[in-house]
């Protein structure tokens, strides 16, 4: 079969089984049933022309004595009834087996596709933040939602179809050689031309589909950005301009898709022409044999029927080969991200429950070679202190939190917790010791309860009640129509800015981690909301080491320590005076 399909499709198939084969382990019975039904269909297809041969060569002539077995004892009338019954039962049986095969393979397909999609989505989330900074969200969505569907073909459904066609071809060819060796061998004449067509089309199809998927990913990324920034777009009256940009990217993907369709249609056309020429050759030679008395009319009809049956799977093999090349291109796009090492594969010792003493020792880090985000950054925050890190945009405040969470790794220096370098700890256990409230709040579509429990799904009812009381969110919940089960909309759009911050704080409070990190928790809030959030911060910070990143000193939260940063370094550290 390798001569028929390009080597790349086999390589992609092997790699697909390596990555995803385990997802089919519990589906073996359904796969076997689907394949068994497909084999049964192949056998019935091979029997389909024989009732016509019986009628033409034996019923019409009235000579049944030359028939093998029990058929020779039948009268012409009985044989006619038998043939008619067979003509009815064969398609009926084919229909039943086809339904069984389709249902079984569809069930496997849905389950495997769901599992592969979940695996790819999970792996994408395990990749380091640096990858996501360089990748485009829309392109990743195309890989997760679109490319995974095509990989299903290269995992099993495409190969099941390919094997069924090959079985049909081999079985039909063997019967033709048995009936008429010379005519049977004539069916092989178009084979080299078809193999060349499939291999040639497969290579061009793979390149075209890779380009198409890349263009579609760019268009999806643009659509994601436009929908995310819809408020700003409307504010600038830029709806038509942004739509024009999207249309340009869409047309680029459309052209690549049309090219792929042209390649597939050309392969199909070549297959039709070549097999049509082969069928014409068999008809011409077979008719001459009938005229010379070397072949019966019924036998010629069976040979012609089998010749058509031989070329039908060959034409479909051509389409299957192109489809598998298409699937191989999509599979390789998935392998580009699946082969990247997960962030949690670094090992290390399990992080203890820290007291919360934080120290940066001459830490330097840059996102690119030209500009350092922090340079020789050094400071210490005592355990249990509430520290405000302040400074202008670009001073390195949020970068410091990212380094503490090990979202990035410093190029020089060390970040220590209770005296130990955080690089020595297993990443998952280290991050479990933090409660983090990002600047963008990180709320999801769903209920208020689901959002609060996001960081600690096993929290008890008391944990939830305590978090609500500590943040003052219980007063908000009391005014909602369905309380904690109220849907808050995409990104929490049904809540006010202050309410969103309180939800994010409640999520952090319920986590009960020894270290609390808050990135610009008061930004953009009015005076009343600012006071509510500041009071909530002070309550949930009690007993934890807390870092609050802000543009200002935040006297509202009564910090124990204020660290001012500029240009990626500390310029001053002020401690609160105690009486």
C-alpha positions as CSV (number, residue, x, y, z in Angstrom):
1,X,0.0,0.0,0.0
2,X,3.0,2.3,0.4
3,X,3.4,2.7,-3.3
4,X,-0.1,4.2,-3.3
5,X,0.1,6.7,-0.5
6,X,3.0,9.2,0.1
7,X,5.5,8.3,2.7
8,X,4.6,11.4,4.7
9,X,1.1,10.1,5.4
10,X,2.5,6.9,6.9
11,X,4.9,8.9,9.0
12,X,2.1,11.1,10.2
13,X,-0.1,8.0,10.9
14,X,2.7,6.4,13.0
15,X,3.2,9.5,15.0
16,X,-0.6,9.9,15.4
17,X,-0.8,6.4,16.9
18,X,2.1,7.2,19.2
19,X,0.4,10.3,20.5
20,X,-3.3,9.2,20.4
21,X,-3.4,5.4,20.0
22,X,-4.2,4.9,23.7
23,X,-7.5,6.8,23.3
24,X,-8.8,3.8,21.2
25,X,-7.8,1.1,23.6
26,X,-11.3,0.7,25.1
27,X,-12.9,1.0,21.6
28,X,-11.5,-2.2,20.2
29,X,-14.8,-4.0,20.2
30,X,-16.6,-1.3,18.3
31,X,-13.7,-0.9,15.8
32,X,-13.7,-4.7,15.3
33,X,-17.4,-4.7,14.7
34,X,-17.1,-1.8,12.2
35,X,-14.3,-3.5,10.4
36,X,-16.1,-6.9,10.4
37,X,-19.2,-5.3,8.9
38,X,-17.0,-3.6,6.3
39,X,-15.5,-7.0,5.3
40,X,-19.0,-8.5,5.1
41,X,-20.1,-5.7,2.8
42,X,-17.1,-6.5,0.6
43,X,-18.1,-10.1,0.3
44,X,-21.7,-9.2,-0.5
45,X,-20.5,-6.8,-3.2
46,X,-18.5,-9.6,-4.7
47,X,-21.7,-11.7,-4.9
48,X,-23.8,-9.0,-6.4
49,X,-23.3,-9.7,-10.1
50,X,-23.8,-13.5,-9.9
51,X,-27.6,-13.6,-9.9
52,X,-27.5,-11.8,-13.3
53,X,-25.0,-14.4,-14.6
54,X,-27.3,-17.2,-13.5
55,X,-30.3,-15.7,-15.2
56,X,-28.5,-14.8,-18.5
57,X,-26.4,-18.0,-18.9
58,X,-28.6,-20.6,-17.4
59,X,-32.2,-19.5,-16.8
60,X,-32.7,-18.1,-20.3
61,X,-31.0,-21.0,-22.0
62,X,-32.8,-23.5,-19.7
63,X,-29.5,-25.3,-19.0
64,X,-28.8,-25.7,-15.3
65,X,-27.0,-29.0,-15.4
66,X,-23.5,-27.4,-15.7
67,X,-24.0,-25.4,-12.4
68,X,-22.1,-26.6,-9.3
69,X,-23.6,-28.1,-6.2
70,X,-27.3,-27.8,-5.3
71,X,-27.9,-25.2,-8.1
72,X,-27.6,-28.0,-10.8
73,X,-30.7,-29.7,-9.4
74,X,-32.9,-26.6,-9.7
75,X,-35.3,-26.1,-12.6
76,X,-35.0,-22.9,-14.6
77,X,-38.0,-21.5,-12.8
78,X,-36.6,-22.3,-9.4
79,X,-33.3,-20.9,-10.3
80,X,-35.0,-17.7,-11.5
81,X,-36.8,-17.3,-8.2
82,X,-33.6,-18.0,-6.3
83,X,-31.8,-15.4,-8.3
84,X,-34.5,-12.8,-7.7
85,X,-34.5,-13.6,-4.0
86,X,-30.7,-13.1,-4.0
87,X,-31.1,-9.8,-5.8
88,X,-33.3,-8.7,-3.0
89,X,-31.4,-10.1,0.0
90,X,-27.9,-8.9,-1.1
91,X,-28.7,-5.2,-1.1
92,X,-30.8,-5.6,2.1
93,X,-27.9,-7.2,3.9
94,X,-25.5,-4.6,2.5
95,X,-27.8,-1.9,3.9
96,X,-27.9,-3.5,7.4
97,X,-24.1,-4.1,7.5
98,X,-23.4,-0.5,6.2
99,X,-25.6,0.9,9.0
100,X,-23.8,-1.2,11.6
101,X,-20.4,-0.1,10.2
102,X,-21.3,3.5,10.1
103,X,-22.8,3.7,13.5
104,X,-19.9,1.8,15.1
105,X,-17.2,3.9,13.5
106,X,-19.2,7.1,14.2
107,X,-19.3,6.2,17.9
108,X,-15.6,5.6,17.9
109,X,-14.9,8.7,15.9
110,X,-16.8,11.0,18.3
111,X,-15.2,9.5,21.4
112,X,-11.7,9.6,20.0
113,X,-12.1,13.1,18.6
114,X,-13.3,14.4,21.9
115,X,-10.4,12.7,23.8
116,X,-7.8,14.0,21.3
117,X,-9.2,17.5,21.5
118,X,-9.1,17.4,25.3
119,X,-5.5,16.1,25.2
120,X,-4.4,18.9,22.8
121,X,-6.2,21.5,24.8
122,X,-4.7,20.3,28.0
123,X,-1.2,20.2,26.6
124,X,-1.6,23.8,25.3
125,X,-2.4,24.9,28.8
126,X,0.7,23.1,30.1
127,X,3.0,24.9,27.8
128,X,5.0,27.8,29.3
129,X,3.7,31.3,29.1
130,X,6.5,32.3,26.7
131,X,4.9,30.0,24.1
132,X,1.5,31.7,24.4
133,X,3.1,35.1,24.1
134,X,4.4,34.2,20.7
135,X,1.4,32.1,19.5
136,X,-1.9,33.5,18.2
137,X,-5.0,32.4,20.0
138,X,-7.1,32.1,16.8
139,X,-4.5,29.8,15.2
140,X,-4.5,27.6,18.3
141,X,-8.3,27.4,18.2
142,X,-8.1,26.2,14.5
143,X,-5.7,23.5,15.6
144,X,-7.9,22.4,18.5
145,X,-11.3,22.5,16.8
146,X,-10.4,22.0,13.1
147,X,-7.2,20.0,12.7
148,X,-8.3,17.5,15.4
149,X,-11.3,16.5,13.2
150,X,-9.0,15.7,10.3
151,X,-6.6,13.6,12.5
152,X,-9.6,11.2,13.1
153,X,-9.2,10.2,9.4
154,X,-5.5,9.3,9.8
155,X,-6.1,7.5,13.1
156,X,-8.7,5.0,11.9
157,X,-11.6,6.0,9.7
158,X,-9.4,6.8,6.7
159,X,-7.5,3.6,7.1
160,X,-10.6,1.5,7.6
161,X,-12.0,2.9,4.4
162,X,-8.7,2.4,2.6
163,X,-8.4,-1.2,3.7
164,X,-12.1,-1.9,2.7
165,X,-11.3,-0.5,-0.8
166,X,-8.2,-2.6,-1.1
167,X,-10.0,-5.8,0.0
168,X,-12.7,-5.0,-2.6
169,X,-10.0,-4.5,-5.3
170,X,-8.1,-7.7,-4.4
171,X,-11.2,-9.9,-4.1
172,X,-12.7,-8.6,-7.3
173,X,-9.4,-8.9,-9.2
174,X,-9.0,-12.5,-8.0
175,X,-12.5,-13.5,-9.2
176,X,-11.8,-11.8,-12.5
177,X,-8.6,-13.8,-13.0
178,X,-10.5,-17.0,-12.1
179,X,-13.2,-16.2,-14.6
180,X,-11.0,-14.9,-17.4
181,X,-7.2,-14.6,-16.6
182,X,-6.5,-12.4,-19.6
183,X,-9.3,-9.9,-18.8
184,X,-8.4,-9.9,-15.2
185,X,-4.8,-9.0,-15.9
186,X,-6.0,-6.2,-18.2
187,X,-7.6,-4.4,-15.2
188,X,-4.0,-3.8,-13.9
189,X,-3.1,-1.6,-16.8
190,X,-4.4,1.7,-15.2
191,X,-2.8,1.0,-11.9
192,X,0.6,2.7,-12.4
193,X,-1.1,5.8,-13.7
194,X,-3.4,6.0,-10.7
195,X,-0.6,5.5,-8.2
196,X,1.4,8.3,-9.8
197,X,-1.7,10.6,-9.7
198,X,-2.3,9.9,-6.1
199,X,1.3,10.4,-5.0
200,X,1.6,13.6,-7.0
201,X,-1.7,15.0,-5.8
202,X,-1.0,14.0,-2.2
203,X,2.2,16.1,-2.0
204,X,0.6,19.2,-3.5
205,X,-2.5,18.7,-1.3
206,X,-0.4,18.5,1.9
207,X,1.3,21.8,1.1
208,X,-1.9,23.5,0.1
209,X,-3.7,22.3,3.2
210,X,-0.9,23.5,5.5
211,X,-1.1,26.9,3.9
212,X,-4.9,26.9,4.1
213,X,-4.8,26.1,7.8
214,X,-2.2,28.7,8.5
215,X,-4.3,31.3,6.7
216,X,-7.4,30.2,8.5
217,X,-5.6,30.4,11.8
218,X,-4.6,34.0,11.0
219,X,-8.2,34.9,10.2
220,X,-9.4,33.2,13.4
221,X,-6.8,35.1,15.4
222,X,-8.0,38.4,13.9
223,X,-11.6,37.5,14.6
224,X,-10.7,36.8,18.2
225,X,-9.0,40.1,18.6
226,X,-11.8,42.0,17.0
227,X,-14.5,40.5,19.3
228,X,-12.3,41.0,22.4
229,X,-11.7,44.6,21.5
230,X,-15.2,45.4,20.4
231,X,-15.7,48.3,22.8
232,X,-12.6,50.1,21.5
233,X,-13.5,49.4,17.9
234,X,-17.0,50.9,18.4
235,X,-15.6,53.9,20.3
236,X,-13.3,54.7,17.3
237,X,-16.0,54.0,14.8
238,X,-13.6,51.4,13.2
239,X,-16.2,48.7,12.5
240,X,-15.9,48.8,8.8
241,X,-12.1,49.2,8.8
242,X,-11.6,46.2,11.1
243,X,-14.1,44.1,9.1
244,X,-12.1,44.9,5.9
245,X,-8.9,43.7,7.6
246,X,-10.7,40.4,8.5
247,X,-12.1,40.1,5.0
248,X,-8.6,40.3,3.6
249,X,-7.3,37.5,5.8
250,X,-10.4,35.4,5.0
251,X,-9.9,35.8,1.3
252,X,-6.4,34.6,1.6
253,X,-7.6,31.5,3.4
254,X,-10.3,31.1,0.8
255,X,-7.8,31.1,-2.1
256,X,-5.7,28.4,-0.3
257,X,-8.9,26.4,0.2
258,X,-9.9,26.7,-3.5
259,X,-6.4,25.5,-4.5
260,X,-6.8,22.4,-2.3
261,X,-10.2,21.7,-3.9
262,X,-8.7,22.1,-7.4
263,X,-6.0,19.6,-6.6
264,X,-8.5,17.1,-5.2
265,X,-10.8,17.6,-8.2
266,X,-7.9,17.1,-10.6
267,X,-7.0,13.9,-8.9
268,X,-10.6,12.7,-9.2
269,X,-10.7,13.7,-12.9
270,X,-7.5,11.8,-13.6
271,X,-8.9,8.7,-11.8
272,X,-12.1,8.8,-13.8
273,X,-10.3,9.1,-17.1
274,X,-7.8,6.4,-16.4
275,X,-10.3,3.9,-15.0
276,X,-12.7,4.7,-17.9
277,X,-10.0,3.9,-20.4
278,X,-9.3,0.6,-18.6
279,X,-13.0,-0.3,-18.6
280,X,-13.3,0.5,-22.3
281,X,-10.3,-1.7,-23.0
282,X,-11.8,-4.7,-21.1
283,X,-15.2,-4.2,-22.9
284,X,-13.5,-4.1,-26.3
285,X,-11.4,-7.3,-25.7
286,X,-14.3,-9.1,-23.9
287,X,-16.8,-8.4,-26.7
288,X,-14.4,-9.8,-29.2
289,X,-14.0,-13.0,-27.1
290,X,-17.8,-13.3,-27.0
291,X,-18.0,-12.9,-30.8
292,X,-15.3,-15.5,-31.3
293,X,-17.2,-17.9,-28.9
294,X,-14.5,-18.0,-26.2
295,X,-16.7,-16.2,-23.6
296,X,-20.4,-16.4,-22.7
297,X,-22.6,-13.3,-22.6
298,X,-23.4,-13.7,-18.9
299,X,-19.7,-14.2,-18.1
300,X,-18.9,-11.0,-20.0
301,X,-21.6,-9.2,-18.0
302,X,-20.0,-10.4,-14.7
303,X,-16.5,-9.4,-15.9
304,X,-17.8,-5.9,-16.9
305,X,-19.5,-5.7,-13.5
306,X,-16.4,-6.8,-11.7
307,X,-14.3,-4.4,-13.8
308,X,-16.5,-1.5,-12.7
309,X,-16.3,-2.9,-9.1
310,X,-12.5,-3.0,-9.4
311,X,-12.2,0.6,-10.7
312,X,-14.7,2.0,-8.2
313,X,-12.5,1.3,-5.2
314,X,-9.5,2.4,-7.2
315,X,-11.2,5.8,-7.8
316,X,-12.1,6.0,-4.2
317,X,-8.5,5.0,-3.2
318,X,-7.4,8.0,-5.1
319,X,-9.7,10.2,-3.0
320,X,-8.7,8.4,0.1
321,X,-5.0,9.0,-0.6
322,X,-5.6,12.7,-1.1
323,X,-7.7,12.8,2.1
324,X,-5.0,11.1,4.1
325,X,-2.4,13.6,2.8
326,X,-4.8,16.3,4.0
327,X,-5.1,14.7,7.4
328,X,-1.3,14.3,7.5
329,X,-0.9,18.1,7.1
330,X,-3.3,18.7,10.0
331,X,-1.6,16.1,12.1
332,X,1.7,17.8,11.7
333,X,0.3,21.1,12.8
334,X,-0.8,19.4,16.0
335,X,2.6,17.7,16.5
336,X,4.2,21.2,16.3
337,X,2.7,22.0,19.7
338,X,2.4,18.5,21.2
339,X,6.2,17.9,20.8
340,X,6.9,21.0,22.8
341,X,7.8,20.1,26.5
342,X,5.2,20.8,29.1
343,X,6.0,23.3,31.7
344,X,5.4,20.8,34.6
345,X,8.0,18.3,33.4
346,X,10.9,19.9,35.3
347,X,10.8,17.7,38.4
348,X,12.0,19.1,41.8
349,X,11.0,18.6,45.4
350,X,7.5,19.2,46.7
351,X,7.1,22.7,48.1
352,X,6.4,23.0,51.8
353,X,3.8,25.2,53.4
354,X,5.9,28.4,53.5
355,X,6.0,31.0,56.2
356,X,6.2,33.5,53.4
357,X,9.6,35.2,53.6
358,X,10.3,36.4,50.0
359,X,13.6,37.6,48.7
360,X,14.8,38.7,45.3
361,X,18.6,38.5,45.0
362,X,20.1,40.4,42.1
363,X,17.5,39.1,39.7
364,X,17.7,40.0,36.0
365,X,15.2,39.1,33.3
366,X,14.3,40.3,29.8
367,X,11.5,39.4,27.4
368,X,13.9,40.0,24.5
369,X,17.5,40.7,24.0
370,X,17.2,44.5,23.6
371,X,15.3,45.5,26.8
372,X,15.7,44.3,30.4
373,X,12.4,44.0,32.3
374,X,14.2,43.9,35.6
375,X,17.9,44.4,36.3
376,X,19.8,43.3,39.4
377,X,16.5,43.5,41.3
378,X,17.0,42.9,45.1
379,X,14.5,43.3,48.0
380,X,13.1,41.3,50.9
381,X,9.5,41.0,52.2
382,X,9.2,39.6,55.7
383,X,6.7,36.7,56.3
384,X,3.2,37.9,57.0
385,X,3.8,41.5,55.7
386,X,1.5,43.4,53.4
387,X,3.8,45.0,50.7
388,X,2.8,47.4,48.0
389,X,5.1,47.4,45.0
390,X,4.6,50.7,43.1
391,X,6.0,52.4,40.1
392,X,5.2,53.5,36.6
393,X,4.3,51.3,33.6
394,X,7.3,49.2,32.5
395,X,9.1,49.5,35.9
396,X,9.0,45.7,36.4
397,X,6.2,45.4,39.0
398,X,4.1,42.7,37.2
399,X,7.2,41.0,35.9
400,X,8.3,40.5,39.6
401,X,5.0,38.7,40.3
402,X,5.5,36.5,37.2
403,X,9.0,35.6,38.3
404,X,7.8,34.7,41.8
405,X,5.1,32.4,40.2
406,X,7.8,31.0,37.9
407,X,5.8,32.0,34.9
408,X,9.2,33.0,33.7
409,X,12.7,32.1,34.8
410,X,15.3,34.8,35.5
411,X,18.4,34.9,33.4
412,X,20.5,35.8,36.5
413,X,20.0,35.9,40.2
414,X,17.6,33.9,42.4
415,X,14.1,34.3,43.9
416,X,13.9,32.7,47.3
417,X,11.1,31.6,49.6
418,X,12.0,31.0,53.2
419,X,15.6,31.0,52.1
420,X,15.2,28.3,49.4
421,X,15.5,29.0,45.6
422,X,12.1,28.5,44.1
423,X,13.7,26.7,41.1
424,X,14.3,23.7,43.3
425,X,10.6,23.1,43.9
426,X,8.2,21.1,41.8
427,X,6.2,23.6,39.8
428,X,2.7,22.5,40.5
429,X,3.3,22.3,44.3
430,X,5.0,25.7,44.3
431,X,2.1,27.4,42.6
432,X,-0.3,25.8,45.0
433,X,1.2,27.9,47.7
434,X,0.1,31.1,46.0
435,X,-3.3,32.9,45.6
436,X,-3.1,35.2,42.6
437,X,-5.5,37.9,41.4
438,X,-4.4,39.1,38.0
439,X,-5.1,42.6,36.7
440,X,-7.7,41.3,34.2
441,X,-9.7,39.4,37.0
442,X,-9.8,36.1,35.0
443,X,-13.5,35.4,35.3
444,X,-15.3,32.9,33.1
445,X,-18.8,32.4,31.8
446,X,-20.8,30.4,34.3
447,X,-22.2,30.9,37.8
448,X,-20.7,33.0,40.6
449,X,-20.2,29.8,42.6
450,X,-18.2,28.2,39.8
451,X,-15.9,31.2,39.5
452,X,-15.2,31.4,43.2
453,X,-14.4,27.7,43.4
454,X,-12.2,27.8,40.3
455,X,-8.9,27.8,42.4
456,X,-10.2,25.3,45.0
457,X,-13.0,23.1,43.7
458,X,-13.1,20.9,46.9
459,X,-13.8,23.8,49.2
460,X,-16.5,23.3,51.8
461,X,-19.7,25.4,52.3
462,X,-18.0,27.0,55.3
463,X,-14.9,27.9,53.2
464,X,-17.2,29.6,50.7
465,X,-19.1,31.5,53.4
466,X,-15.9,32.6,55.0
467,X,-14.5,33.9,51.7
468,X,-17.7,35.8,51.0
469,X,-17.7,37.4,54.5
470,X,-14.0,38.3,54.3
471,X,-14.4,40.1,50.9
472,X,-17.8,41.6,51.7
473,X,-19.2,39.7,48.6
474,X,-22.0,38.2,50.7
475,X,-23.8,41.5,50.5
476,X,-23.6,41.4,46.7
477,X,-24.7,37.7,46.6
478,X,-27.8,38.6,48.7
479,X,-28.9,41.1,46.1
480,X,-28.6,38.6,43.1
481,X,-31.7,36.8,41.9
482,X,-30.2,33.3,42.2
483,X,-27.5,34.0,44.7
484,X,-24.3,32.1,44.1
485,X,-25.9,30.2,41.2
486,X,-26.4,33.4,39.2
487,X,-24.9,33.4,35.8
488,X,-22.3,36.2,35.5
489,X,-21.9,36.2,31.7
490,X,-18.7,35.9,29.6
491,X,-15.7,37.3,31.5
492,X,-18.2,38.4,34.2
493,X,-19.8,41.0,32.0
494,X,-23.0,41.0,34.1
495,X,-21.0,42.3,37.2
496,X,-19.7,45.8,37.8
497,X,-15.9,46.5,38.0
498,X,-15.9,46.5,41.8
499,X,-18.0,43.3,42.0
500,X,-15.5,41.5,39.6
501,X,-12.6,42.4,41.8
502,X,-14.5,41.1,44.9
503,X,-15.2,37.8,43.1
504,X,-11.5,37.5,42.2
505,X,-10.5,38.3,45.8
506,X,-13.0,35.7,47.1
507,X,-11.4,33.1,44.8
508,X,-8.0,34.0,46.3
509,X,-9.3,34.0,49.9
510,X,-10.9,30.5,49.5
511,X,-7.5,29.1,48.4
512,X,-6.0,29.5,51.9
513,X,-2.5,29.9,50.4
514,X,0.3,31.4,52.6
515,X,1.2,34.0,49.9
516,X,-1.2,36.4,48.2
517,X,-0.4,38.2,45.0
518,X,-2.6,41.0,43.7
519,X,-1.9,42.9,40.4
520,X,-3.5,46.3,40.2
521,X,-6.6,45.3,42.3
522,X,-7.9,48.9,42.6
523,X,-7.2,50.2,39.1
524,X,-10.2,51.7,37.3
525,X,-12.5,51.7,40.4
526,X,-14.6,54.6,41.7
527,X,-14.1,55.8,45.2
528,X,-16.8,53.6,46.9
529,X,-15.7,50.4,45.0
530,X,-12.1,51.3,45.8
531,X,-12.8,51.4,49.5
532,X,-14.7,48.2,49.5
533,X,-11.9,46.4,47.7
534,X,-9.2,47.9,49.9
535,X,-11.0,46.7,53.0
536,X,-11.4,43.3,51.5
537,X,-7.7,43.1,50.7
538,X,-6.8,44.0,54.3
539,X,-9.0,41.3,55.7
540,X,-7.9,38.5,53.4
541,X,-4.2,39.5,53.7
542,X,-4.3,38.9,57.5
543,X,-1.8,36.2,58.3
544,X,-0.4,35.9,54.8
545,X,2.5,37.5,53.0
546,X,0.8,39.8,50.5
547,X,2.2,41.7,47.5
548,X,0.0,44.3,45.9
549,X,1.2,45.8,42.6
550,X,0.0,49.3,42.0
551,X,0.8,52.6,40.3
552,X,0.3,54.4,43.6
553,X,1.3,53.8,47.2
554,X,-2.2,52.6,48.2
555,X,-2.6,54.1,51.6
556,X,-6.1,52.6,51.5
557,X,-4.8,49.1,52.3
558,X,-2.4,50.4,55.1
559,X,0.7,48.5,53.8
560,X,3.5,47.3,56.1
561,X,6.0,48.0,53.4
562,X,6.1,50.0,50.2
563,X,8.7,49.2,47.5
564,X,9.1,51.7,44.7
565,X,10.5,50.5,41.4
566,X,11.8,52.3,38.4
567,X,13.5,50.9,35.2
568,X,13.4,47.4,36.5
569,X,15.1,48.1,39.8
570,X,14.2,49.2,43.4
571,X,14.7,52.9,44.1
572,X,13.2,53.0,47.7
573,X,11.8,50.8,50.4
574,X,9.7,52.3,53.1
575,X,8.5,50.5,56.2
576,X,5.3,51.4,58.1
577,X,6.1,53.0,61.4
578,X,4.7,51.2,64.4
579,X,3.8,52.7,67.8
